[in-house]
Amino acid sequence: MTEHWLHYGPPPKSILAQSWQTEKIQYPLSSQTLNLIKEIEALSEHQRYLIKEMVRQLLGSFSK
């Protein structure tokens, strides 16, 4: 996570919603993936944001 996020907290809801809607899935979804999506959707908005940031951090470490 960035220092900016630690200081100011997560971005406004509209920015989060926009970023989630613009990403496209490029592979078929397995039943495990669908179950994971349902579990993530059951979390609070802030918890979903944290998971998304963690995934972005992990993906960034793989691309280096």
All heavy atoms as TSV, in Angstrom:
chain	resi	resn	atom	element	x	y	z
A	1	MET	N	N	0.834	-1.171	0.000
A	1	MET	CA	C	0.000	0.000	0.000
A	1	MET	C	C	0.887	1.244	0.000
A	1	MET	O	O	1.988	1.221	0.510
A	1	MET	CB	C	-0.908	-0.012	1.215
A	1	MET	CG	C	-1.968	-1.075	1.139
A	1	MET	SD	S	-2.985	-1.052	2.590
A	1	MET	CE	C	-3.083	-2.794	2.838
A	2	THR	N	N	0.377	2.296	-0.529
A	2	THR	CA	C	1.167	3.511	-0.635
A	2	THR	C	C	1.095	4.320	0.649
A	2	THR	O	O	0.175	4.162	1.454
A	2	THR	CB	C	0.651	4.391	-1.786
A	2	THR	OG1	O	-0.664	4.815	-1.452
A	2	THR	CG2	C	0.636	3.628	-3.098
A	3	GLU	N	N	2.062	5.185	0.830
A	3	GLU	CA	C	2.041	6.072	1.990
A	3	GLU	C	C	0.828	7.000	1.925
A	3	GLU	O	O	0.261	7.346	2.956
A	3	GLU	CB	C	3.324	6.891	2.034
A	3	GLU	CG	C	4.540	6.063	2.360
A	3	GLU	CD	C	5.817	6.872	2.341
A	3	GLU	OE1	O	5.758	8.115	2.304
A	3	GLU	OE2	O	6.877	6.254	2.353
A	4	HIS	N	N	0.451	7.394	0.739
A	4	HIS	CA	C	-0.717	8.256	0.560
A	4	HIS	C	C	-1.954	7.578	1.146
A	4	HIS	O	O	-2.729	8.194	1.876
A	4	HIS	CB	C	-0.921	8.552	-0.930
A	4	HIS	CG	C	-2.069	9.484	-1.184
A	4	HIS	ND1	N	-3.355	9.042	-1.355
A	4	HIS	CD2	C	-2.112	10.827	-1.277
A	4	HIS	CE1	C	-4.155	10.070	-1.547
A	4	HIS	NE2	N	-3.426	11.163	-1.503
A	5	TRP	N	N	-2.142	6.311	0.833
A	5	TRP	CA	C	-3.301	5.585	1.344
A	5	TRP	C	C	-3.256	5.496	2.868
A	5	TRP	O	O	-4.262	5.667	3.533
A	5	TRP	CB	C	-3.352	4.179	0.739
A	5	TRP	CG	C	-4.534	3.409	1.221
A	5	TRP	CD1	C	-5.781	3.421	0.671
A	5	TRP	CD2	C	-4.611	2.557	2.355
A	5	TRP	NE1	N	-6.631	2.615	1.398
A	5	TRP	CE2	C	-5.919	2.070	2.451
A	5	TRP	CE3	C	-3.706	2.152	3.316
A	5	TRP	CZ2	C	-6.333	1.203	3.435
A	5	TRP	CZ3	C	-4.127	1.283	4.314
A	5	TRP	CH2	C	-5.424	0.812	4.367
A	6	LEU	N	N	-2.065	5.226	3.411
A	6	LEU	CA	C	-1.942	5.111	4.853
A	6	LEU	C	C	-2.295	6.417	5.555
A	6	LEU	O	O	-2.876	6.418	6.630
A	6	LEU	CB	C	-0.523	4.678	5.239
A	6	LEU	CG	C	-0.155	3.250	4.842
A	6	LEU	CD1	C	1.324	3.011	5.109
A	6	LEU	CD2	C	-0.992	2.238	5.592
A	7	HIS	N	N	-1.945	7.523	4.923
A	7	HIS	CA	C	-2.216	8.825	5.539
A	7	HIS	C	C	-3.661	9.277	5.354
A	7	HIS	O	O	-4.305	9.745	6.286
A	7	HIS	CB	C	-1.267	9.881	4.976
A	7	HIS	CG	C	-1.405	11.211	5.630
A	7	HIS	ND1	N	-1.002	11.438	6.926
A	7	HIS	CD2	C	-1.918	12.375	5.189
A	7	HIS	CE1	C	-1.260	12.700	7.237
A	7	HIS	NE2	N	-1.815	13.291	6.202
A	8	TYR	N	N	-4.193	9.142	4.133
A	8	TYR	CA	C	-5.506	9.693	3.806
A	8	TYR	C	C	-6.628	8.654	3.759
A	8	TYR	O	O	-7.789	9.008	3.656
A	8	TYR	CB	C	-5.450	10.409	2.454
A	8	TYR	CG	C	-4.539	11.601	2.480
A	8	TYR	CD1	C	-3.280	11.539	1.915
A	8	TYR	CD2	C	-4.928	12.779	3.087
A	8	TYR	CE1	C	-2.427	12.628	1.947
A	8	TYR	CE2	C	-4.084	13.880	3.126
A	8	TYR	CZ	C	-2.837	13.796	2.556
A	8	TYR	OH	O	-1.998	14.861	2.600
A	9	GLY	N	N	-6.288	7.374	3.789
A	9	GLY	CA	C	-7.306	6.339	3.721
A	9	GLY	C	C	-7.663	6.000	2.281
A	9	GLY	O	O	-7.060	6.507	1.342
A	10	PRO	N	N	-8.658	5.140	2.086
A	10	PRO	CA	C	-9.027	4.720	0.740
A	10	PRO	C	C	-9.642	5.862	-0.059
A	10	PRO	O	O	-10.170	6.809	0.515
A	10	PRO	CB	C	-10.047	3.605	0.979
A	10	PRO	CG	C	-10.574	3.850	2.346
A	10	PRO	CD	C	-9.474	4.517	3.121
A	11	PRO	N	N	-9.578	5.761	-1.390
A	11	PRO	CA	C	-10.169	6.808	-2.226
A	11	PRO	C	C	-11.685	6.814	-2.102
A	11	PRO	O	O	-12.276	5.851	-1.610
A	11	PRO	CB	C	-9.729	6.426	-3.635
A	11	PRO	CG	C	-9.438	4.977	-3.574
A	11	PRO	CD	C	-8.988	4.690	-2.178
A	12	PRO	N	N	-12.325	7.878	-2.577
A	12	PRO	CA	C	-13.786	7.956	-2.530
A	12	PRO	C	C	-14.433	6.790	-3.270
A	12	PRO	O	O	-13.848	6.204	-4.173
A	12	PRO	CB	C	-14.101	9.275	-3.231
A	12	PRO	CG	C	-12.841	10.048	-3.200
A	12	PRO	CD	C	-11.725	9.053	-3.155
A	13	LYS	N	N	-15.651	6.473	-2.872
A	13	LYS	CA	C	-16.374	5.331	-3.434
A	13	LYS	C	C	-16.478	5.394	-4.952
A	13	LYS	O	O	-16.339	4.383	-5.624
A	13	LYS	CB	C	-17.765	5.252	-2.812
A	13	LYS	CG	C	-18.578	4.068	-3.276
A	13	LYS	CD	C	-19.909	4.032	-2.581
A	13	LYS	CE	C	-20.731	2.853	-3.071
A	13	LYS	NZ	N	-22.026	2.784	-2.418
A	14	SER	N	N	-16.706	6.558	-5.510
A	14	SER	CA	C	-16.888	6.664	-6.958
A	14	SER	C	C	-15.643	6.213	-7.714
A	14	SER	O	O	-15.739	5.589	-8.757
A	14	SER	CB	C	-17.254	8.093	-7.356
A	14	SER	OG	O	-16.208	8.980	-6.997
A	15	ILE	N	N	-14.475	6.495	-7.186
A	15	ILE	CA	C	-13.233	6.065	-7.831
A	15	ILE	C	C	-13.098	4.550	-7.739
A	15	ILE	O	O	-12.719	3.884	-8.698
A	15	ILE	CB	C	-12.013	6.772	-7.209
A	15	ILE	CG1	C	-12.072	8.262	-7.503
A	15	ILE	CG2	C	-10.708	6.179	-7.725
A	15	ILE	CD1	C	-11.027	9.078	-6.784
A	16	LEU	N	N	-13.425	3.993	-6.586
A	16	LEU	CA	C	-13.360	2.536	-6.425
A	16	LEU	C	C	-14.319	1.843	-7.382
A	16	LEU	O	O	-13.957	0.881	-8.048
A	16	LEU	CB	C	-13.703	2.148	-4.986
A	16	LEU	CG	C	-12.665	2.422	-3.928
A	16	LEU	CD1	C	-13.240	2.097	-2.551
A	16	LEU	CD2	C	-11.425	1.606	-4.175
A	17	ALA	N	N	-15.548	2.326	-7.440
A	17	ALA	CA	C	-16.549	1.704	-8.301
A	17	ALA	C	C	-16.116	1.764	-9.758
A	17	ALA	O	O	-16.256	0.791	-10.494
A	17	ALA	CB	C	-17.896	2.387	-8.108
A	18	GLN	N	N	-15.571	2.881	-10.170
A	18	GLN	CA	C	-15.140	3.040	-11.551
A	18	GLN	C	C	-14.011	2.071	-11.868
A	18	GLN	O	O	-14.007	1.446	-12.921
A	18	GLN	CB	C	-14.683	4.477	-11.788
A	18	GLN	CG	C	-14.245	4.736	-13.214
A	18	GLN	CD	C	-13.759	6.172	-13.397
A	18	GLN	OE1	O	-13.538	6.890	-12.429
A	18	GLN	NE2	N	-13.575	6.567	-14.622
A	19	SER	N	N	-13.038	1.926	-10.973
A	19	SER	CA	C	-11.910	1.041	-11.248
A	19	SER	C	C	-12.350	-0.413	-11.314
A	19	SER	O	O	-11.850	-1.190	-12.112
A	19	SER	CB	C	-10.803	1.226	-10.215
A	19	SER	OG	O	-11.236	0.799	-8.945
A	20	TRP	N	N	-13.310	-0.811	-10.483
A	20	TRP	CA	C	-13.799	-2.191	-10.515
A	20	TRP	C	C	-14.557	-2.460	-11.810
A	20	TRP	O	O	-14.481	-3.541	-12.363
A	20	TRP	CB	C	-14.721	-2.459	-9.326
A	20	TRP	CG	C	-13.994	-2.731	-8.065
A	20	TRP	CD1	C	-13.662	-1.824	-7.114
A	20	TRP	CD2	C	-13.487	-3.978	-7.595
A	20	TRP	NE1	N	-12.989	-2.425	-6.080
A	20	TRP	CE2	C	-12.874	-3.744	-6.356
A	20	TRP	CE3	C	-13.503	-5.263	-8.104
A	20	TRP	CZ2	C	-12.274	-4.769	-5.625
A	20	TRP	CZ3	C	-12.911	-6.267	-7.362
A	20	TRP	CH2	C	-12.310	-6.018	-6.146
A	21	GLN	N	N	-15.279	-1.499	-12.309
A	21	GLN	CA	C	-16.110	-1.705	-13.492
A	21	GLN	C	C	-15.304	-1.691	-14.782
A	21	GLN	O	O	-15.723	-2.270	-15.771
A	21	GLN	CB	C	-17.188	-0.631	-13.559
A	21	GLN	CG	C	-18.212	-0.758	-12.453
A	21	GLN	CD	C	-19.163	0.419	-12.408
A	21	GLN	OE1	O	-19.057	1.348	-13.202
A	21	GLN	NE2	N	-20.083	0.394	-11.477
A	22	THR	N	N	-14.139	-1.062	-14.819
A	22	THR	CA	C	-13.393	-0.937	-16.067
A	22	THR	C	C	-12.486	-2.129	-16.337
A	22	THR	O	O	-12.008	-2.288	-17.450
A	22	THR	CB	C	-12.530	0.345	-16.070
A	22	THR	OG1	O	-11.644	0.304	-14.953
A	22	THR	CG2	C	-13.393	1.577	-16.015
A	23	GLU	N	N	-12.256	-2.973	-15.328
A	23	GLU	CA	C	-11.404	-4.130	-15.535
A	23	GLU	C	C	-12.219	-5.261	-16.148
A	23	GLU	O	O	-13.360	-5.488	-15.801
A	23	GLU	CB	C	-10.784	-4.558	-14.205
A	23	GLU	CG	C	-9.878	-3.474	-13.661
A	23	GLU	CD	C	-9.308	-3.828	-12.295
A	23	GLU	OE1	O	-9.422	-4.995	-11.890
A	23	GLU	OE2	O	-8.755	-2.941	-11.671
A	24	LYS	N	N	-11.588	-5.998	-17.079
A	24	LYS	CA	C	-12.284	-7.083	-17.759
A	24	LYS	C	C	-11.627	-8.414	-17.422
A	24	LYS	O	O	-10.411	-8.507	-17.324
A	24	LYS	CB	C	-12.252	-6.862	-19.264
A	24	LYS	CG	C	-13.011	-5.634	-19.702
A	24	LYS	CD	C	-12.994	-5.472	-21.185
A	24	LYS	CE	C	-13.746	-4.214	-21.575
A	24	LYS	NZ	N	-13.752	-3.986	-22.991
A	25	ILE	N	N	-12.438	-9.437	-17.270
A	25	ILE	CA	C	-11.937	-10.782	-17.037
A	25	ILE	C	C	-11.718	-11.440	-18.396
A	25	ILE	O	O	-12.605	-11.431	-19.246
A	25	ILE	CB	C	-12.939	-11.577	-16.180
A	25	ILE	CG1	C	-13.092	-10.897	-14.823
A	25	ILE	CG2	C	-12.505	-13.025	-16.034
A	25	ILE	CD1	C	-14.167	-11.479	-13.950
A	26	GLN	N	N	-10.530	-12.023	-18.581
A	26	GLN	CA	C	-10.173	-12.559	-19.888
A	26	GLN	C	C	-10.046	-14.080	-19.889
A	26	GLN	O	O	-9.347	-14.643	-20.706
A	26	GLN	CB	C	-8.861	-11.923	-20.349
A	26	GLN	CG	C	-8.940	-10.427	-20.449
A	26	GLN	CD	C	-7.607	-9.805	-20.791
A	26	GLN	OE1	O	-6.605	-10.493	-20.913
A	26	GLN	NE2	N	-7.577	-8.513	-20.953
A	27	TYR	N	N	-10.728	-14.756	-18.985
A	27	TYR	CA	C	-10.658	-16.205	-18.915
A	27	TYR	C	C	-11.975	-16.737	-18.359
A	27	TYR	O	O	-12.703	-16.022	-17.686
A	27	TYR	CB	C	-9.486	-16.654	-18.044
A	27	TYR	CG	C	-9.481	-15.996	-16.685
A	27	TYR	CD1	C	-10.178	-16.568	-15.628
A	27	TYR	CD2	C	-8.813	-14.794	-16.457
A	27	TYR	CE1	C	-10.200	-15.962	-14.390
A	27	TYR	CE2	C	-8.833	-14.187	-15.206
A	27	TYR	CZ	C	-9.530	-14.780	-14.187
A	27	TYR	OH	O	-9.557	-14.176	-12.954
A	28	PRO	N	N	-12.278	-18.013	-18.621
A	28	PRO	CA	C	-13.530	-18.568	-18.075
A	28	PRO	C	C	-13.452	-18.696	-16.562
A	28	PRO	O	O	-12.396	-18.983	-16.005
A	28	PRO	CB	C	-13.641	-19.932	-18.745
A	28	PRO	CG	C	-12.299	-20.243	-19.284
A	28	PRO	CD	C	-11.554	-18.955	-19.451
A	29	LEU	N	N	-14.554	-18.464	-15.889
A	29	LEU	CA	C	-14.596	-18.522	-14.442
A	29	LEU	C	C	-14.923	-19.939	-13.974
A	29	LEU	O	O	-15.924	-20.514	-14.381
A	29	LEU	CB	C	-15.638	-17.552	-13.901
A	29	LEU	CG	C	-15.394	-16.079	-14.209
A	29	LEU	CD1	C	-16.548	-15.239	-13.689
A	29	LEU	CD2	C	-14.090	-15.622	-13.600
A	30	SER	N	N	-14.074	-20.486	-13.107
A	30	SER	CA	C	-14.325	-21.799	-12.522
A	30	SER	C	C	-15.311	-21.656	-11.368
A	30	SER	O	O	-15.580	-20.543	-10.889
A	30	SER	CB	C	-13.017	-22.405	-12.013
A	30	SER	OG	O	-12.550	-21.663	-10.893
A	31	SER	N	N	-15.823	-22.769	-10.886
A	31	SER	CA	C	-16.740	-22.720	-9.748
A	31	SER	C	C	-16.018	-22.201	-8.506
A	31	SER	O	O	-16.604	-21.490	-7.689
A	31	SER	CB	C	-17.348	-24.089	-9.486
A	31	SER	OG	O	-16.339	-25.033	-9.181
A	32	GLN	N	N	-14.723	-22.505	-8.352
A	32	GLN	CA	C	-13.945	-21.987	-7.221
A	32	GLN	C	C	-13.825	-20.473	-7.296
A	32	GLN	O	O	-13.949	-19.780	-6.292
A	32	GLN	CB	C	-12.553	-22.610	-7.198
A	32	GLN	CG	C	-12.553	-24.075	-6.812
A	32	GLN	CD	C	-11.161	-24.668	-6.910
A	32	GLN	OE1	O	-10.402	-24.359	-7.818
A	32	GLN	NE2	N	-10.837	-25.528	-5.952
A	33	THR	N	N	-13.590	-19.958	-8.493
A	33	THR	CA	C	-13.477	-18.516	-8.673
A	33	THR	C	C	-14.808	-17.840	-8.370
A	33	THR	O	O	-14.846	-16.801	-7.705
A	33	THR	CB	C	-13.017	-18.182	-10.103
A	33	THR	OG1	O	-11.765	-18.815	-10.351
A	33	THR	CG2	C	-12.878	-16.682	-10.300
A	34	LEU	N	N	-15.896	-18.416	-8.842
A	34	LEU	CA	C	-17.213	-17.843	-8.567
A	34	LEU	C	C	-17.514	-17.835	-7.073
A	34	LEU	O	O	-18.072	-16.863	-6.551
A	34	LEU	CB	C	-18.295	-18.608	-9.331
A	34	LEU	CG	C	-18.264	-18.428	-10.848
A	34	LEU	CD1	C	-19.241	-19.391	-11.510
A	34	LEU	CD2	C	-18.564	-16.998	-11.238
A	35	ASN	N	N	-17.132	-18.897	-6.362
A	35	ASN	CA	C	-17.335	-18.941	-4.911
A	35	ASN	C	C	-16.502	-17.870	-4.214
A	35	ASN	O	O	-16.973	-17.221	-3.282
A	35	ASN	CB	C	-16.996	-20.321	-4.356
A	35	ASN	CG	C	-18.041	-21.349	-4.707
A	35	ASN	OD1	O	-19.189	-21.022	-4.947
A	35	ASN	ND2	N	-17.644	-22.598	-4.749
A	36	LEU	N	N	-15.277	-17.676	-4.665
A	36	LEU	CA	C	-14.418	-16.643	-4.083
A	36	LEU	C	C	-15.024	-15.259	-4.312
A	36	LEU	O	O	-15.038	-14.413	-3.409
A	36	LEU	CB	C	-13.014	-16.715	-4.674
A	36	LEU	CG	C	-12.018	-15.672	-4.194
A	36	LEU	CD1	C	-11.824	-15.761	-2.679
A	36	LEU	CD2	C	-10.692	-15.839	-4.920
A	37	ILE	N	N	-15.547	-15.029	-5.503
A	37	ILE	CA	C	-16.183	-13.745	-5.805
A	37	ILE	C	C	-17.357	-13.498	-4.855
A	37	ILE	O	O	-17.512	-12.398	-4.316
A	37	ILE	CB	C	-16.644	-13.700	-7.278
A	37	ILE	CG1	C	-15.431	-13.640	-8.199
A	37	ILE	CG2	C	-17.585	-12.517	-7.530
A	37	ILE	CD1	C	-15.742	-13.850	-9.663
A	38	LYS	N	N	-18.169	-14.520	-4.624
A	38	LYS	CA	C	-19.309	-14.376	-3.710
A	38	LYS	C	C	-18.841	-14.039	-2.300
A	38	LYS	O	O	-19.446	-13.207	-1.615
A	38	LYS	CB	C	-20.137	-15.655	-3.698
A	38	LYS	CG	C	-20.911	-15.885	-4.972
A	38	LYS	CD	C	-21.651	-17.207	-4.926
A	38	LYS	CE	C	-22.322	-17.501	-6.255
A	38	LYS	NZ	N	-22.978	-18.812	-6.249
A	39	GLU	N	N	-17.763	-14.685	-1.854
A	39	GLU	CA	C	-17.239	-14.411	-0.515
A	39	GLU	C	C	-16.709	-12.985	-0.410
A	39	GLU	O	O	-16.947	-12.295	0.581
A	39	GLU	CB	C	-16.138	-15.414	-0.161
A	39	GLU	CG	C	-16.673	-16.817	0.057
A	39	GLU	CD	C	-15.578	-17.840	0.270
A	39	GLU	OE1	O	-14.381	-17.489	0.214
A	39	GLU	OE2	O	-15.921	-19.009	0.489
A	40	ILE	N	N	-16.024	-12.538	-1.441
A	40	ILE	CA	C	-15.488	-11.177	-1.440
A	40	ILE	C	C	-16.621	-10.162	-1.474
A	40	ILE	O	O	-16.577	-9.148	-0.778
A	40	ILE	CB	C	-14.508	-10.974	-2.616
A	40	ILE	CG1	C	-13.248	-11.818	-2.384
A	40	ILE	CG2	C	-14.153	-9.495	-2.792
A	40	ILE	CD1	C	-12.299	-11.861	-3.559
A	41	GLU	N	N	-17.660	-10.423	-2.263
A	41	GLU	CA	C	-18.808	-9.511	-2.330
A	41	GLU	C	C	-19.512	-9.375	-0.982
A	41	GLU	O	O	-20.125	-8.356	-0.711
A	41	GLU	CB	C	-19.801	-9.976	-3.391
A	41	GLU	CG	C	-19.323	-9.734	-4.805
A	41	GLU	CD	C	-20.302	-10.228	-5.847
A	41	GLU	OE1	O	-21.121	-11.137	-5.548
A	41	GLU	OE2	O	-20.256	-9.720	-6.967
A	42	ALA	N	N	-19.419	-10.393	-0.128
A	42	ALA	CA	C	-20.069	-10.348	1.177
A	42	ALA	C	C	-19.315	-9.470	2.178
A	42	ALA	O	O	-19.857	-9.118	3.221
A	42	ALA	CB	C	-20.202	-11.766	1.739
A	43	LEU	N	N	-18.090	-9.097	1.855
A	43	LEU	CA	C	-17.289	-8.256	2.740
A	43	LEU	C	C	-17.747	-6.803	2.666
A	43	LEU	O	O	-18.442	-6.398	1.736
A	43	LEU	CB	C	-15.810	-8.341	2.349
A	43	LEU	CG	C	-15.164	-9.723	2.431
A	43	LEU	CD1	C	-13.762	-9.673	1.837
A	43	LEU	CD2	C	-15.131	-10.222	3.860
A	44	SER	N	N	-17.294	-6.018	3.623
A	44	SER	CA	C	-17.595	-4.581	3.587
A	44	SER	C	C	-16.813	-3.929	2.441
A	44	SER	O	O	-15.854	-4.500	1.911
A	44	SER	CB	C	-17.189	-3.923	4.907
A	44	SER	OG	O	-15.770	-3.863	5.010
A	45	GLU	N	N	-17.230	-2.747	2.078
A	45	GLU	CA	C	-16.569	-2.021	0.988
A	45	GLU	C	C	-15.081	-1.817	1.294
A	45	GLU	O	O	-14.226	-1.993	0.425
A	45	GLU	CB	C	-17.252	-0.669	0.773
A	45	GLU	CG	C	-16.662	0.123	-0.363
A	45	GLU	CD	C	-17.398	1.423	-0.590
A	45	GLU	OE1	O	-18.512	1.597	-0.097
A	45	GLU	OE2	O	-16.816	2.284	-1.278
A	46	HIS	N	N	-14.768	-1.458	2.504
A	46	HIS	CA	C	-13.372	-1.227	2.885
A	46	HIS	C	C	-12.560	-2.527	2.805
A	46	HIS	O	O	-11.432	-2.524	2.324
A	46	HIS	CB	C	-13.293	-0.637	4.291
A	46	HIS	CG	C	-11.894	-0.351	4.729
A	46	HIS	ND1	N	-11.130	0.663	4.176
A	46	HIS	CD2	C	-11.107	-0.956	5.651
A	46	HIS	CE1	C	-9.942	0.662	4.742
A	46	HIS	NE2	N	-9.903	-0.308	5.637
A	47	GLN	N	N	-13.142	-3.624	3.248
A	47	GLN	CA	C	-12.438	-4.907	3.175
A	47	GLN	C	C	-12.195	-5.319	1.729
A	47	GLN	O	O	-11.125	-5.836	1.396
A	47	GLN	CB	C	-13.233	-5.993	3.903
A	47	GLN	CG	C	-13.245	-5.808	5.405
A	47	GLN	CD	C	-14.219	-6.732	6.089
A	47	GLN	OE1	O	-15.307	-7.013	5.564
A	47	GLN	NE2	N	-13.846	-7.217	7.263
A	48	ARG	N	N	-13.165	-5.074	0.847
A	48	ARG	CA	C	-12.968	-5.380	-0.582
A	48	ARG	C	C	-11.854	-4.521	-1.161
A	48	ARG	O	O	-11.043	-4.995	-1.959
A	48	ARG	CB	C	-14.276	-5.159	-1.354
A	48	ARG	CG	C	-15.331	-6.214	-1.054
A	48	ARG	CD	C	-16.519	-6.137	-2.010
A	48	ARG	NE	N	-17.125	-4.812	-2.096
A	48	ARG	CZ	C	-18.120	-4.385	-1.337
A	48	ARG	NH1	N	-18.625	-5.161	-0.403
A	48	ARG	NH2	N	-18.609	-3.177	-1.498
A	49	TYR	N	N	-11.803	-3.262	-0.770
A	49	TYR	CA	C	-10.743	-2.374	-1.228
A	49	TYR	C	C	-9.375	-2.915	-0.788
A	49	TYR	O	O	-8.431	-2.944	-1.570
A	49	TYR	CB	C	-10.962	-0.963	-0.681
A	49	TYR	CG	C	-9.811	-0.036	-0.959
A	49	TYR	CD1	C	-9.665	0.553	-2.210
A	49	TYR	CD2	C	-8.857	0.235	0.010
A	49	TYR	CE1	C	-8.595	1.387	-2.482
A	49	TYR	CE2	C	-7.789	1.068	-0.259
A	49	TYR	CZ	C	-7.659	1.639	-1.498
A	49	TYR	OH	O	-6.592	2.454	-1.764
A	50	LEU	N	N	-9.272	-3.363	0.449
A	50	LEU	CA	C	-8.012	-3.896	0.962
A	50	LEU	C	C	-7.573	-5.134	0.180
A	50	LEU	O	O	-6.395	-5.285	-0.151
A	50	LEU	CB	C	-8.136	-4.227	2.451
A	50	LEU	CG	C	-8.321	-3.035	3.386
A	50	LEU	CD1	C	-8.570	-3.522	4.804
A	50	LEU	CD2	C	-7.130	-2.104	3.327
A	51	ILE	N	N	-8.515	-5.998	-0.129
A	51	ILE	CA	C	-8.184	-7.194	-0.910
A	51	ILE	C	C	-7.696	-6.805	-2.301
A	51	ILE	O	O	-6.710	-7.338	-2.802
A	51	ILE	CB	C	-9.391	-8.148	-0.988
A	51	ILE	CG1	C	-9.609	-8.785	0.385
A	51	ILE	CG2	C	-9.197	-9.210	-2.072
A	51	ILE	CD1	C	-10.826	-9.642	0.479
A	52	LYS	N	N	-8.375	-5.861	-2.912
A	52	LYS	CA	C	-7.973	-5.427	-4.259
A	52	LYS	C	C	-6.571	-4.828	-4.238
A	52	LYS	O	O	-5.742	-5.125	-5.102
A	52	LYS	CB	C	-8.976	-4.407	-4.810
A	52	LYS	CG	C	-8.689	-4.032	-6.239
A	52	LYS	CD	C	-9.778	-3.161	-6.808
A	52	LYS	CE	C	-9.496	-2.859	-8.254
A	52	LYS	NZ	N	-10.523	-2.029	-8.849
A	53	GLU	N	N	-6.262	-4.023	-3.240
A	53	GLU	CA	C	-4.924	-3.441	-3.134
A	53	GLU	C	C	-3.871	-4.519	-2.895
A	53	GLU	O	O	-2.779	-4.456	-3.443
A	53	GLU	CB	C	-4.885	-2.386	-2.031
A	53	GLU	CG	C	-5.606	-1.110	-2.395
A	53	GLU	CD	C	-5.054	-0.488	-3.668
A	53	GLU	OE1	O	-3.825	-0.320	-3.782
A	53	GLU	OE2	O	-5.856	-0.188	-4.572
A	54	MET	N	N	-4.203	-5.512	-2.091
A	54	MET	CA	C	-3.260	-6.599	-1.838
A	54	MET	C	C	-2.977	-7.367	-3.126
A	54	MET	O	O	-1.824	-7.673	-3.440
A	54	MET	CB	C	-3.818	-7.556	-0.777
A	54	MET	CG	C	-2.877	-8.700	-0.453
A	54	MET	SD	S	-3.533	-9.827	0.781
A	54	MET	CE	C	-4.912	-10.541	-0.104
A	55	VAL	N	N	-4.005	-7.645	-3.906
A	55	VAL	CA	C	-3.823	-8.351	-5.177
A	55	VAL	C	C	-2.965	-7.517	-6.119
A	55	VAL	O	O	-2.058	-8.038	-6.780
A	55	VAL	CB	C	-5.189	-8.697	-5.813
A	55	VAL	CG1	C	-5.030	-9.189	-7.242
A	55	VAL	CG2	C	-5.912	-9.730	-4.964
A	56	ARG	N	N	-3.221	-6.225	-6.185
A	56	ARG	CA	C	-2.398	-5.352	-7.040
A	56	ARG	C	C	-0.931	-5.381	-6.615
A	56	ARG	O	O	-0.038	-5.420	-7.449
A	56	ARG	CB	C	-2.927	-3.921	-7.005
A	56	ARG	CG	C	-4.180	-3.747	-7.787
A	56	ARG	CD	C	-4.630	-2.307	-7.762
A	56	ARG	NE	N	-5.794	-2.143	-8.604
A	56	ARG	CZ	C	-6.495	-1.049	-8.673
A	56	ARG	NH1	N	-6.160	0.002	-7.961
A	56	ARG	NH2	N	-7.545	-0.976	-9.463
A	57	GLN	N	N	-0.694	-5.362	-5.315
A	57	GLN	CA	C	0.681	-5.424	-4.808
A	57	GLN	C	C	1.329	-6.745	-5.196
A	57	GLN	O	O	2.483	-6.781	-5.623
A	57	GLN	CB	C	0.705	-5.265	-3.282
A	57	GLN	CG	C	0.311	-3.896	-2.795
A	57	GLN	CD	C	1.341	-2.838	-3.125
A	57	GLN	OE1	O	2.532	-3.090	-3.042
A	57	GLN	NE2	N	0.879	-1.668	-3.497
A	58	LEU	N	N	0.612	-7.831	-5.035
A	58	LEU	CA	C	1.143	-9.160	-5.406
A	58	LEU	C	C	1.426	-9.259	-6.899
A	58	LEU	O	O	2.462	-9.767	-7.307
A	58	LEU	CB	C	0.189	-10.264	-4.958
A	58	LEU	CG	C	0.070	-10.471	-3.455
A	58	LEU	CD1	C	-1.077	-11.417	-3.156
A	58	LEU	CD2	C	1.367	-10.983	-2.868
A	59	LEU	N	N	0.515	-8.768	-7.701
A	59	LEU	CA	C	0.729	-8.799	-9.150
A	59	LEU	C	C	1.914	-7.934	-9.545
A	59	LEU	O	O	2.685	-8.293	-10.435
A	59	LEU	CB	C	-0.532	-8.348	-9.885
A	59	LEU	CG	C	-1.703	-9.320	-9.831
A	59	LEU	CD1	C	-2.938	-8.690	-10.479
A	59	LEU	CD2	C	-1.363	-10.630	-10.505
A	60	GLY	N	N	2.083	-6.813	-8.881
A	60	GLY	CA	C	3.225	-5.944	-9.162
A	60	GLY	C	C	4.537	-6.608	-8.814
A	60	GLY	O	O	5.536	-6.446	-9.516
A	61	SER	N	N	4.573	-7.413	-7.756
A	61	SER	CA	C	5.816	-8.078	-7.376
A	61	SER	C	C	6.168	-9.194	-8.353
A	61	SER	O	O	7.332	-9.521	-8.513
A	61	SER	CB	C	5.720	-8.623	-5.949
A	61	SER	OG	O	4.774	-9.668	-5.875
A	62	PHE	N	N	5.181	-9.768	-9.034
A	62	PHE	CA	C	5.454	-10.814	-10.018
A	62	PHE	C	C	5.976	-10.242	-11.330
A	62	PHE	O	O	6.704	-10.891	-12.052
A	62	PHE	CB	C	4.200	-11.650	-10.301
A	62	PHE	CG	C	3.825	-12.559	-9.177
A	62	PHE	CD1	C	2.582	-12.459	-8.589
A	62	PHE	CD2	C	4.711	-13.513	-8.699
A	62	PHE	CE1	C	2.229	-13.294	-7.541
A	62	PHE	CE2	C	4.365	-14.346	-7.654
A	62	PHE	CZ	C	3.120	-14.238	-7.083
A	63	SER	N	N	5.612	-9.017	-11.642
A	63	SER	CA	C	6.012	-8.426	-12.918
A	63	SER	C	C	7.431	-7.868	-12.897
A	63	SER	O	O	7.963	-7.497	-13.917
A	63	SER	CB	C	5.021	-7.325	-13.328
A	63	SER	OG	O	5.078	-6.255	-12.407
A	64	LYS	N	N	8.052	-7.814	-11.731
A	64	LYS	CA	C	9.415	-7.268	-11.633
A	64	LYS	C	C	10.455	-8.309	-11.926
A	64	LYS	O	O	10.317	-9.447	-11.853
A	64	LYS	CB	C	9.645	-6.685	-10.245
A	64	LYS	CG	C	8.780	-5.474	-9.994
A	64	LYS	CD	C	9.028	-4.913	-8.634
A	64	LYS	CE	C	8.095	-3.722	-8.407
A	64	LYS	NZ	N	8.223	-3.155	-7.109
